[in-house]
């Protein structure tokens, strides 16, 4: 049986600001993020199993990624915990505020997403890679082989 990679795409809208950054991204702004999740494994080889021939059911992968990443961040505002509280807590517009312990760059977000997703996958399915597009022409990639 051959090992196979399968990929599913997820889209979500999110705003962020880069604290203490020296460019325009220090200002609150949003992106239409596109996340590609690739997992690898051996397809089930049991004619009595309803998942026969699948590495993972795409519906199961959708639930994992939606529950661990997308639902939490869609239409949210993400900022670093280093931002002084008086800079953002005085407004009701920050209803879905996600304060993280890192600078919310696409590079740091993808590493966070990898750790969230990996721990929820079935034991016979491995996270192979992630690709997170911040814009149509700019993205970060994470590969399991680079992160043993």
N, CA, C and O atoms as a DFTB+ gen file, in Angstrom:
592 C
 N C O
     1  1       0.861      -1.179       0.000
     2  2       0.000       0.000       0.000
     3  2       0.901       1.233       0.000
     4  3       1.894       1.287       0.725
     5  1       0.549       2.205      -0.808
     6  2       1.331       3.435      -0.945
     7  2       0.885       4.485       0.074
     8  3      -0.303       4.632       0.364
     9  1       1.857       5.197       0.600
    10  2       1.556       6.337       1.467
    11  2       1.086       7.479       0.575
    12  3       1.648       7.715      -0.494
    13  1       0.041       8.190       1.027
    14  2      -0.598       9.211       0.201
    15  2      -0.744      10.494       1.003
    16  3      -0.931      10.457       2.219
    17  1      -0.658      11.639       0.314
    18  2      -0.928      12.950       0.917
    19  2      -2.272      13.448       0.401
    20  3      -2.582      13.323      -0.784
    21  1      -3.061      14.011       1.304
    22  2      -4.315      14.647       0.899
    23  2      -4.338      16.057       1.470
    24  3      -3.805      16.311       2.551
    25  1      -4.960      16.966       0.733
    26  2      -4.967      18.382       1.101
    27  2      -6.389      18.927       1.057
    28  3      -7.188      18.575       0.190
    29  1      -6.678      19.795       2.017
    30  2      -7.956      20.515       2.028
    31  2      -7.674      21.987       2.266
    32  3      -6.767      22.345       3.018
    33  1      -8.460      22.835       1.618
    34  2      -8.312      24.284       1.719
    35  2      -9.366      24.856       2.651
    36  3     -10.512      24.407       2.669
    37  1      -8.955      25.872       3.439
    38  2      -9.852      26.565       4.361
    39  2      -9.658      28.066       4.170
    40  3      -8.532      28.527       3.988
    41  1     -10.740      28.823       4.211
    42  2     -10.690      30.272       4.051
    43  2     -11.305      30.937       5.272
    44  3     -12.323      30.479       5.791
    45  1     -10.680      32.024       5.730
    46  2     -11.247      32.793       6.828
    47  2     -10.754      34.231       6.751
    48  3      -9.718      34.523       6.154
    49  1     -11.518      35.111       7.366
    50  2     -11.201      36.541       7.397
    51  2     -10.719      36.882       8.796
    52  3     -11.326      36.468       9.783
    53  1      -9.629      37.634       8.883
    54  2      -9.115      38.012      10.193
    55  2      -8.317      39.307      10.078
    56  3      -7.695      39.590       9.055
    57  1      -8.355      40.078      11.151
    58  2      -7.559      41.304      11.225
    59  2      -6.441      41.091      12.239
    60  3      -6.544      40.264      13.144
    61  1      -5.383      41.853      12.062
    62  2      -4.291      41.829      13.031
    63  2      -3.527      43.141      12.956
    64  3      -3.721      43.947      12.047
    65  1      -2.669      43.328      13.921
    66  2      -1.757      44.478      13.941
    67  2      -0.440      43.979      14.516
    68  3      -0.425      43.166      15.440
    69  1       0.659      44.467      13.968
    70  2       1.990      44.040      14.420
    71  2       2.567      45.092      15.362
    72  3       2.988      46.167      14.935
    73  1       2.577      44.763      16.638
    74  2       3.032      45.670      17.676
    75  2       4.503      46.032      17.487
    76  3       5.353      45.160      17.307
    77  1       4.787      47.336      17.533
    78  2       6.151      47.857      17.484
    79  2       6.844      47.619      16.143
    80  3       8.067      47.723      16.049
    81  1       6.070      47.303      15.111
    82  2       6.613      47.089      13.770
    83  2       6.897      48.449      13.135
    84  3       6.227      49.432      13.453
    85  1       7.881      48.511      12.245
    86  2       8.271      49.791      11.650
    87  2       7.666      50.049      10.268
    88  3       8.150      50.910       9.533
    89  1       6.619      49.313       9.914
    90  2       5.967      49.505       8.618
    91  2       4.468      49.657       8.784
    92  3       3.969      49.720       9.908
    93  1       3.748      49.718       7.679
    94  2       2.304      49.972       7.732
    95  2       1.505      48.866       8.427
    96  3       0.384      49.117       8.870
    97  1       2.042      47.667       8.533
    98  2       1.303      46.570       9.189
    99  2       1.227      46.740      10.702
   100  3       0.644      45.900      11.389
   101  1       1.806      47.813      11.228
   102  2       1.633      48.105      12.663
   103  2       0.203      48.578      12.925
   104  3      -0.283      48.522      14.055
   105  1      -0.465      49.046      11.865
   106  2      -1.850      49.496      11.981
   107  2      -2.802      48.306      11.838
   108  3      -2.516      47.356      11.109
   109  1      -3.912      48.367      12.527
   110  2      -4.920      47.327      12.430
   111  2      -5.382      47.213      10.982
   112  3      -5.765      48.207      10.365
   113  1      -5.346      45.992      10.441
   114  2      -5.765      45.741       9.064
   115  2      -6.176      44.279       8.947
   116  3      -5.863      43.472       9.822
   117  1      -6.869      43.941       7.879
   118  2      -7.371      42.588       7.720
   119  2      -6.902      41.905       6.458
   120  3      -6.413      42.534       5.520
   121  1      -7.069      40.580       6.469
   122  2      -6.699      39.750       5.325
   123  2      -7.765      38.688       5.101
   124  3      -8.496      38.314       6.019
   125  1      -7.839      38.213       3.872
   126  2      -8.617      37.020       3.539
   127  2      -7.613      35.874       3.503
   128  3      -6.944      35.649       2.495
   129  1      -7.519      35.155       4.617
   130  2      -6.534      34.083       4.731
   131  2      -7.017      32.833       4.008
   132  3      -8.212      32.538       3.977
   133  1      -6.075      32.109       3.434
   134  2      -6.345      30.832       2.770
   135  2      -5.328      29.841       3.324
   136  3      -4.121      30.009       3.151
   137  1      -5.835      28.803       3.994
   138  2      -4.998      27.803       4.647
   139  2      -5.146      26.469       3.926
   140  3      -6.257      25.968       3.756
   141  1      -4.020      25.898       3.504
   142  2      -3.993      24.575       2.890
   143  2      -3.385      23.614       3.898
   144  3      -2.262      23.821       4.359
   145  1      -4.120      22.566       4.241
   146  2      -3.667      21.578       5.212
   147  2      -3.448      20.264       4.475
   148  3      -4.369      19.723       3.863
   149  1      -2.214      19.754       4.539
   150  2      -1.881      18.489       3.904
   151  2      -1.497      17.480       4.975
   152  3      -0.627      17.733       5.808
   153  1      -2.158      16.341       4.935
   154  2      -1.851      15.249       5.850
   155  2      -1.385      14.058       5.023
   156  3      -1.624      13.989       3.817
   157  1      -0.723      13.130       5.685
   158  2      -0.222      11.954       4.984
   159  2      -0.498      10.697       5.802
   160  3      -0.571      10.730       7.031
   161  1      -0.643       9.616       5.100
   162  2      -0.877       8.331       5.742
   163  2      -1.178       7.278       4.705
   164  3      -1.104       7.520       3.500
   165  1      -1.517       6.103       5.198
   166  2      -1.861       4.995       4.324
   167  2      -3.383       4.872       4.261
   168  3      -4.045       4.876       5.299
   169  1      -3.941       4.765       3.060
   170  2      -5.382       4.591       2.962
   171  2      -5.827       3.322       3.701
   172  3      -5.128       2.309       3.689
   173  1      -6.982       3.392       4.335
   174  2      -7.556       2.233       5.009
   175  2      -7.728       1.124       3.970
   176  3      -8.218       1.353       2.864
   177  1      -7.319      -0.059       4.350
   178  2      -7.403      -1.206       3.435
   179  2      -8.239      -2.296       4.090
   180  3      -7.734      -3.362       4.443
   181  1      -9.526      -2.008       4.245
   182  2     -10.454      -2.933       4.889
   183  2     -11.819      -2.717       4.253
   184  3     -12.463      -1.695       4.491
   185  1     -12.264      -3.677       3.444
   186  2     -13.519      -3.513       2.712
   187  2     -14.723      -3.374       3.638
   188  3     -15.777      -2.914       3.200
   189  1     -14.595      -3.754       4.890
   190  2     -15.692      -3.626       5.847
   191  2     -15.693      -2.293       6.579
   192  3     -16.630      -1.982       7.315
   193  1     -14.646      -1.509       6.377
   194  2     -14.534      -0.204       7.033
   195  2     -15.177       0.844       6.132
   196  3     -14.853       0.905       4.946
   197  1     -16.086       1.677       6.665
   198  2     -16.717       2.704       5.816
   199  2     -15.718       3.731       5.284
   200  3     -16.039       4.465       4.349
   201  1     -14.523       3.797       5.855
   202  2     -13.489       4.729       5.385
   203  2     -12.484       4.026       4.468
   204  3     -11.392       4.542       4.229
   205  1     -12.849       2.861       3.961
   206  2     -11.967       2.088       3.101
   207  2     -11.476       2.945       1.928
   208  3     -12.266       3.592       1.241
   209  1     -10.171       2.936       1.719
   210  2      -9.561       3.687       0.617
   211  2      -9.193       5.111       0.964
   212  3      -8.647       5.821       0.119
   213  1      -9.476       5.559       2.192
   214  2      -9.212       6.947       2.587
   215  2      -8.055       7.022       3.581
   216  3      -7.913       6.162       4.451
   217  1      -7.237       8.054       3.441
   218  2      -6.249       8.393       4.470
   219  2      -7.004       9.005       5.646
   220  3      -6.809       8.620       6.799
   221  1      -7.866       9.963       5.332
   222  2      -8.759      10.599       6.301
   223  2      -9.963      11.090       5.526
   224  3      -9.829      11.555       4.395
   225  1     -11.111      10.993       6.111
   226  2     -12.323      11.520       5.491
   227  2     -12.178      13.043       5.440
   228  3     -11.860      13.659       6.458
   229  1     -12.405      13.660       4.280
   230  2     -12.278      15.110       4.173
   231  2     -13.191      15.833       5.160
   232  3     -12.856      16.917       5.637
   233  1     -14.330      15.245       5.462
   234  2     -15.233      15.832       6.456
   235  2     -14.613      15.833       7.849
   236  3     -14.780      16.786       8.610
   237  1     -13.893      14.757       8.181
   238  2     -13.210      14.693       9.476
   239  2     -12.091      15.725       9.551
   240  3     -11.909      16.373      10.582
   241  1     -11.338      15.881       8.456
   242  2     -10.272      16.887       8.428
   243  2     -10.873      18.285       8.550
   244  3     -10.329      19.141       9.247
   245  1     -11.991      18.512       7.872
   246  2     -12.662      19.813       7.966
   247  2     -13.061      20.119       9.406
   248  3     -12.865      21.239       9.878
   249  1     -13.616      19.137      10.104
   250  2     -14.030      19.347      11.491
   251  2     -12.835      19.670      12.378
   252  3     -12.911      20.574      13.209
   253  1     -11.737      18.946      12.213
   254  2     -10.539      19.178      13.029
   255  2     -10.023      20.596      12.837
   256  3      -9.791      21.311      13.812
   257  1      -9.844      21.005      11.581
   258  2      -9.272      22.326      11.297
   259  2     -10.262      23.432      11.650
   260  3      -9.861      24.475      12.167
   261  1     -11.530      23.222      11.383
   262  2     -12.532      24.228      11.745
   263  2     -12.588      24.415      13.257
   264  3     -12.648      25.545      13.741
   265  1     -12.569      23.309      14.008
   266  2     -12.652      23.379      15.470
   267  2     -11.400      23.963      16.113
   268  3     -11.495      24.618      17.151
   269  1     -10.228      23.741      15.521
   270  2      -8.978      24.172      16.164
   271  2      -8.454      25.516      15.664
   272  3      -7.692      26.178      16.368
   273  1      -8.853      25.932      14.455
   274  2      -8.302      27.162      13.881
   275  2      -9.400      28.093      13.371
   276  3      -9.571      29.194      13.892
   277  1     -10.128      27.666      12.375
   278  2     -10.996      28.559      11.612
   279  2     -12.100      29.177      12.461
   280  3     -12.260      30.398      12.463
   281  1     -12.854      28.370      13.176
   282  2     -13.973      28.901      13.957
   283  2     -13.490      29.914      14.991
   284  3     -14.155      30.918      15.246
   285  1     -12.335      29.644      15.581
   286  2     -11.770      30.521      16.608
   287  2     -11.318      31.866      16.031
   288  3     -11.426      32.894      16.699
   289  1     -10.813      31.862      14.793
   290  2     -10.182      33.068      14.252
   291  2     -10.981      33.807      13.177
   292  3     -10.679      34.964      12.883
   293  1     -11.984      33.173      12.590
   294  2     -12.736      33.840      11.532
   295  2     -13.416      35.096      12.078
   296  3     -14.143      35.039      13.070
   297  1     -13.174      36.212      11.429
   298  2     -13.693      37.529      11.804
   299  2     -13.240      37.959      13.201
   300  3     -13.966      38.645      13.920
   301  1     -12.039      37.545      13.564
   302  2     -11.444      37.952      14.839
   303  2     -10.380      39.015      14.577
   304  3     -10.007      39.288      13.436
   305  1      -9.912      39.600      15.664
   306  2      -8.775      40.518      15.639
   307  2      -7.685      39.875      16.485
   308  3      -7.920      39.544      17.647
   309  1      -6.499      39.695      15.919
   310  2      -5.393      39.064      16.633
   311  2      -4.299      40.091      16.903
   312  3      -3.857      40.811      16.008
   313  1      -3.880      40.136      18.159
   314  2      -2.785      41.023      18.544
   315  2      -1.867      40.295      19.513
   316  3      -2.237      39.280      20.104
   317  1      -0.690      40.823      19.661
   318  2       0.290      40.275      20.590
   319  2      -0.052      40.662      22.026
   320  3      -0.611      41.729      22.280
   321  1       0.288      39.788      22.945
   322  2       0.090      40.085      24.365
   323  2       1.001      41.221      24.838
   324  3       0.833      41.725      25.948
   325  1       1.955      41.623      24.010
   326  2       2.852      42.732      24.354
   327  2       2.188      44.100      24.167
   328  3       2.701      45.109      24.649
   329  1       1.046      44.134      23.468
   330  2       0.330      45.404      23.274
   331  2      -0.239      45.837      24.625
   332  3      -0.950      45.064      25.268
   333  1       0.063      47.063      25.065
   334  2      -0.504      47.535      26.333
   335  2      -2.030      47.523      26.287
   336  3      -2.638      47.932      25.298
   337  1      -2.631      47.050      27.366
   338  2      -4.083      46.884      27.409
   339  2      -4.841      48.170      27.117
   340  3      -5.911      48.122      26.510
   341  1      -4.323      49.300      27.525
   342  2      -5.034      50.564      27.286
   343  2      -5.109      50.924      25.799
   344  3      -5.857      51.827      25.423
   345  1      -4.349      50.233      24.955
   346  2      -4.364      50.511      23.515
   347  2      -5.543      49.851      22.802
   348  3      -5.872      50.236      21.680
   349  1      -6.189      48.855      23.439
   350  2      -7.242      48.147      22.735
   351  2      -8.479      47.819      23.565
   352  3      -9.508      47.492      22.973
   353  1      -8.450      47.881      24.834
   354  2      -9.576      47.440      25.666
   355  2     -10.696      48.471      25.800
   356  3     -11.751      48.148      26.346
   357  1     -10.506      49.672      25.331
   358  2     -11.498      50.728      25.532
   359  2     -12.564      50.792      24.447
   360  3     -13.280      51.789      24.353
   361  1     -12.683      49.776      23.643
   362  2     -13.653      49.829      22.561
   363  2     -14.439      48.529      22.451
   364  3     -13.889      47.447      22.658
   365  1     -15.717      48.635      22.127
   366  2     -16.579      47.468      21.959
   367  2     -16.339      46.772      20.618
   368  3     -16.774      45.636      20.423
   369  1     -15.657      47.441      19.703
   370  2     -15.452      46.879      18.365
   371  2     -14.511      45.676      18.387
   372  3     -14.451      44.927      17.412
   373  1     -13.778      45.478      19.482
   374  2     -12.831      44.369      19.592
   375  2     -13.504      43.148      20.222
   376  3     -12.878      42.459      21.028
   377  1     -14.739      42.868      19.883
   378  2     -15.500      41.782      20.493
   379  2     -14.846      40.419      20.395
   380  3     -14.814      39.685      21.382
   381  1     -14.327      40.062      19.241
   382  2     -13.683      38.759      19.056
   383  2     -12.176      38.972      18.998
   384  3     -11.541      38.787      17.960
   385  1     -11.631      39.358      20.121
   386  2     -10.209      39.676      20.229
   387  2      -9.437      38.439      20.657
   388  3      -9.790      37.787      21.639
   389  1      -8.382      38.119      19.919
   390  2      -7.503      36.996      20.245
   391  2      -6.134      37.558      20.578
   392  3      -5.437      38.077      19.706
   393  1      -5.758      37.455      21.826
   394  2      -4.452      37.926      22.277
   395  2      -3.541      36.709      22.339
   396  3      -3.834      35.742      23.042
   397  1      -2.439      36.760      21.605
   398  2      -1.520      35.620      21.516
   399  2      -0.152      36.003      22.078
   400  3       0.192      37.182      22.160
   401  1       0.611      35.000      22.456
   402  2       1.924      35.222      23.051
   403  2       3.031      35.352      22.016
   404  3       4.191      35.054      22.302
   405  1       2.680      35.792      20.827
   406  2       3.660      35.988      19.757
   407  2       3.211      37.154      18.883
   408  3       2.058      37.582      18.940
   409  1       4.126      37.654      18.085
   410  2       3.784      38.669      17.085
   411  2       2.944      37.968      16.014
   412  3       3.417      36.989      15.438
   413  1       1.719      38.421      15.720
   414  2       0.836      37.693      14.812
   415  2       1.185      37.848      13.329
   416  3       0.387      38.338      12.530
   417  1       2.379      37.423      12.995
   418  2       2.810      37.365      11.598
   419  2       2.341      36.042      11.004
   420  3       2.015      35.110      11.740
   421  1       2.307      35.958       9.697
   422  2       1.901      34.715       9.039
   423  2       2.860      33.585       9.413
   424  3       2.444      32.430       9.506
   425  1       4.131      33.903       9.627
   426  2       5.116      32.885      10.008
   427  2       4.811      32.296      11.384
   428  3       4.870      31.081      11.572
   429  1       4.485      33.160      12.339
   430  2       4.186      32.672      13.687
   431  2       2.817      31.993      13.754
   432  3       2.638      31.013      14.478
   433  1       1.861      32.518      12.997
   434  2       0.535      31.909      13.004
   435  2       0.571      30.485      12.464
   436  3      -0.085      29.599      13.012
   437  1       1.332      30.257      11.395
   438  2       1.345      28.922      10.797
   439  2       1.967      27.899      11.751
   440  3       1.530      26.749      11.788
   441  1       2.972      28.300      12.517
   442  2       3.563      27.392      13.508
   443  2       2.543      27.078      14.609
   444  3       2.445      25.934      15.055
   445  1       1.794      28.077      15.042
   446  2       0.733      27.884      16.030
   447  2      -0.329      26.934      15.485
   448  3      -0.753      26.013      16.183
   449  1      -0.759      27.149      14.253
   450  2      -1.788      26.304      13.651
   451  2      -1.309      24.857      13.559
   452  3      -2.081      23.929      13.803
   453  1      -0.040      24.662      13.209
   454  2       0.507      23.299      13.099
   455  2       0.389      22.570      14.433
   456  3      -0.030      21.413      14.471
   457  1       0.751      23.230      15.516
   458  2       0.674      22.563      16.820
   459  2      -0.772      22.275      17.212
   460  3      -1.048      21.247      17.831
   461  1      -1.689      23.157      16.866
   462  2      -3.110      22.938      17.175
   463  2      -3.667      21.730      16.412
   464  3      -4.363      20.886      16.977
   465  1      -3.344      21.671      15.120
   466  2      -3.902      20.629      14.255
   467  2      -3.271      19.274      14.552
   468  3      -3.976      18.268      14.626
   469  1      -1.955      19.235      14.722
   470  2      -1.246      17.960      14.941
   471  2      -1.829      17.166      16.095
   472  3      -1.991      15.949      15.995
   473  1      -2.142      17.836      17.180
   474  2      -2.598      17.106      18.365
   475  2      -4.013      16.542      18.221
   476  3      -4.431      15.733      19.049
   477  1      -4.751      16.945      17.201
   478  2      -6.136      16.472      17.014
   479  2      -6.276      15.411      15.920
   480  3      -7.346      14.822      15.765
   481  1      -5.211      15.164      15.163
   482  2      -5.302      14.185      14.076
   483  2      -5.344      12.759      14.627
   484  3      -4.785      12.487      15.689
   485  1      -6.001      11.855      13.915
   486  2      -5.956      10.445      14.318
   487  2      -4.500       9.958      14.338
   488  3      -3.658      10.485      13.611
   489  1      -4.213       8.969      15.157
   490  2      -2.814       8.564      15.358
   491  2      -2.150       7.999      14.109
   492  3      -0.923       8.015      14.015
   493  1      -2.919       7.502      13.154
   494  2      -2.324       6.953      11.932
   495  2      -2.252       7.975      10.795
   496  3      -1.913       7.623       9.665
   497  1      -2.571       9.235      11.090
   498  2      -2.509      10.321      10.109
   499  2      -1.544      11.370      10.637
   500  3      -1.639      11.784      11.792
   501  1      -0.609      11.803       9.783
   502  2       0.394      12.787      10.187
   503  2       0.192      14.099       9.436
   504  3      -0.190      14.108       8.266
   505  1       0.455      15.195      10.124
   506  2       0.449      16.491       9.451
   507  2       1.712      16.568       8.613
   508  3       2.818      16.426       9.135
   509  1       1.553      16.790       7.325
   510  2       2.685      16.850       6.398
   511  2       3.129      18.292       6.180
   512  3       4.316      18.605       6.263
   513  1       2.149      19.178       5.895
   514  2       2.502      20.567       5.638
   515  2       1.288      21.465       5.774
   516  3       0.141      21.020       5.729
   517  1       1.583      22.747       5.943
   518  2       0.585      23.808       5.925
   519  2       1.093      24.902       5.006
   520  3       2.295      25.151       4.919
   521  1       0.170      25.548       4.326
   522  2       0.482      26.752       3.559
   523  2      -0.574      27.768       3.935
   524  3      -1.770      27.515       3.790
   525  1      -0.132      28.926       4.419
   526  2      -1.056      29.971       4.832
   527  2      -0.824      31.211       3.979
   528  3       0.208      31.874       4.083
   529  1      -1.814      31.510       3.125
   530  2      -1.764      32.708       2.294
   531  2      -2.343      33.867       3.083
   532  3      -3.464      33.797       3.587
   533  1      -1.560      34.939       3.184
   534  2      -2.043      36.170       3.796
   535  2      -2.645      37.068       2.721
   536  3      -3.612      37.790       2.966
   537  1      -2.066      37.011       1.542
   538  2      -2.597      37.689       0.362
   539  2      -2.497      36.689      -0.787
   540  3      -1.980      35.586      -0.608
   541  1      -2.986      37.068      -1.956
   542  2      -2.933      36.172      -3.116
   543  2      -1.495      35.834      -3.498
   544  3      -1.238      34.767      -4.056
   545  1      -0.559      36.732      -3.204
   546  2       0.826      36.511      -3.639
   547  2       1.823      36.330      -2.497
   548  3       3.024      36.242      -2.750
   549  1       1.360      36.272      -1.254
   550  2       2.272      36.154      -0.108
   551  2       1.773      35.072       0.844
   552  3       0.619      35.079       1.272
   553  1       2.676      34.137       1.165
   554  2       2.288      33.048       2.053
   555  2       3.502      32.507       2.797
   556  3       4.649      32.772       2.435
   557  1       3.218      31.746       3.840
   558  2       4.242      31.022       4.596
   559  2       3.914      29.538       4.496
   560  3       2.757      29.146       4.348
   561  1       4.959      28.727       4.582
   562  2       4.774      27.272       4.568
   563  2       5.432      26.651       5.792
   564  3       6.458      27.126       6.279
   565  1       4.818      25.580       6.273
   566  2       5.337      24.797       7.394
   567  2       5.376      23.354       6.932
   568  3       4.396      22.845       6.387
   569  1       6.515      22.688       7.149
   570  2       6.654      21.277       6.785
   571  2       7.072      20.484       8.019
   572  3       7.953      20.908       8.767
   573  1       6.444      19.341       8.228
   574  2       6.798      18.488       9.360
   575  2       8.251      18.067       9.291
   576  3       8.910      17.963      10.326
   577  1       8.763      17.825       8.102
   578  2      10.157      17.394       7.959
   579  2      11.145      18.430       8.469
   580  3      12.259      18.081       8.860
   581  1      10.757      19.683       8.470
   582  2      11.616      20.764       8.966
   583  2      11.469      20.976      10.471
   584  3      12.238      21.723      11.076
   585  1      10.470      20.310      11.077
   586  2      10.128      20.539      12.485
   587  2       9.971      19.211      13.226
   588  3       8.871      18.867      13.658
   589  1      11.071      18.465      13.375
   590  2      10.961      17.139      14.017
   591  2      10.559      17.240      15.482
   592  3      10.426      16.220      16.158
